[in-house]
Amino acid sequence: MVLQKLSKPIFSSKSIRVFAVKSSEPGLRVSTPKKLFKLAVNRNKIKRQIKNIFQKNNLYQNDVIFVVMVFTPFLSLSYKEASFEICKAVKS
């Protein structure tokens, strides 16, 4: 699957930016840049958290792939705060 150029984000904050791309099947892509998160442990933890939030809250939608770009302030968020922010982003 090839993603086209990303248009305007559907949600943007200091810690995350969420894009919605039309596709034939639902999905999730998480971008955690190595430049911002040096340790693979941190990058993998962030990806697991975001995937878990999507699964627990049933945020997957038909025919849409969500692309989540993560920035440095995300590490300072608790799990509840991150969950609230992602739910707010996807449901808006």
C-alpha positions as CSV (number, residue, x, y, z in Angstrom):
1,M,0.0,0.0,0.0
2,V,1.4,3.4,-1.0
3,L,0.3,6.5,0.9
4,Q,-0.2,9.6,-1.2
5,K,1.1,12.9,0.0
6,L,-0.5,13.8,3.2
7,S,-2.9,16.7,3.1
8,K,-3.9,18.9,6.0
9,P,-4.1,17.1,9.4
10,I,-7.4,16.4,10.9
11,F,-5.9,17.2,14.3
12,S,-2.7,18.9,15.4
13,S,-1.2,19.6,18.9
14,K,2.2,19.9,20.5
15,S,2.5,16.1,20.9
16,I,0.7,14.5,17.9
17,R,-0.5,15.2,14.5
18,V,-3.2,13.0,13.0
19,F,-4.0,12.6,9.2
20,A,-6.8,10.6,7.6
21,V,-6.1,8.9,4.2
22,K,-8.8,7.2,2.2
23,S,-8.1,3.5,1.5
24,S,-9.8,0.3,0.7
25,E,-9.4,-1.0,4.2
26,P,-9.0,0.5,7.7
27,G,-5.5,0.8,9.2
28,L,-3.1,2.7,11.4
29,R,0.4,4.0,10.7
30,V,2.5,5.6,13.5
31,S,5.5,7.7,12.8
32,T,8.1,8.0,15.6
33,P,11.2,9.7,14.2
34,K,14.6,8.4,15.3
35,K,15.8,11.9,15.3
36,L,13.4,12.8,18.2
37,F,13.4,9.5,20.0
38,K,16.9,8.1,20.1
39,L,16.1,4.8,21.9
40,A,14.2,2.1,20.1
41,V,12.6,1.2,23.4
42,N,10.9,4.6,23.5
43,R,9.8,4.4,19.9
44,N,8.3,0.9,20.3
45,K,6.6,1.9,23.6
46,I,4.9,4.9,21.9
47,K,3.8,2.7,19.0
48,R,2.4,0.0,21.3
49,Q,0.5,2.7,23.4
50,I,-1.1,4.2,20.3
51,K,-2.1,0.9,18.8
52,N,-3.6,-0.2,22.2
53,I,-5.6,3.1,22.4
54,F,-7.0,2.5,19.0
55,Q,-8.0,-1.1,19.8
56,K,-9.5,-0.4,23.2
57,N,-11.6,2.6,22.0
58,N,-12.6,1.1,18.6
59,L,-11.3,4.1,16.7
60,Y,-10.7,2.2,13.4
61,Q,-13.1,3.4,10.7
62,N,-14.0,1.8,7.4
63,D,-12.0,2.9,4.4
64,V,-9.7,5.2,6.4
65,I,-6.1,4.8,7.3
66,F,-5.0,7.0,10.2
67,V,-1.4,8.3,10.1
68,V,-0.2,9.5,13.5
69,M,3.0,11.6,13.7
70,V,4.4,11.8,17.2
71,F,6.6,14.6,18.7
72,T,8.8,14.8,21.8
73,P,6.1,16.1,24.3
74,F,4.2,12.8,23.9
75,L,6.6,11.1,26.3
76,S,5.6,13.5,29.1
77,L,1.9,12.5,28.7
78,S,0.3,9.9,30.9
79,Y,-1.6,7.0,29.3
80,K,-4.9,8.6,30.2
81,E,-3.9,12.0,28.7
82,A,-2.6,10.3,25.6
83,S,-5.8,8.3,25.2
84,F,-8.0,11.4,25.7
85,E,-6.0,13.4,23.1
86,I,-6.0,10.6,20.5
87,C,-9.8,9.9,21.0
88,K,-10.5,13.6,20.6
89,A,-8.4,13.8,17.5
90,V,-10.0,10.8,15.7
91,K,-13.6,11.6,16.7
92,S,-13.4,15.2,15.6
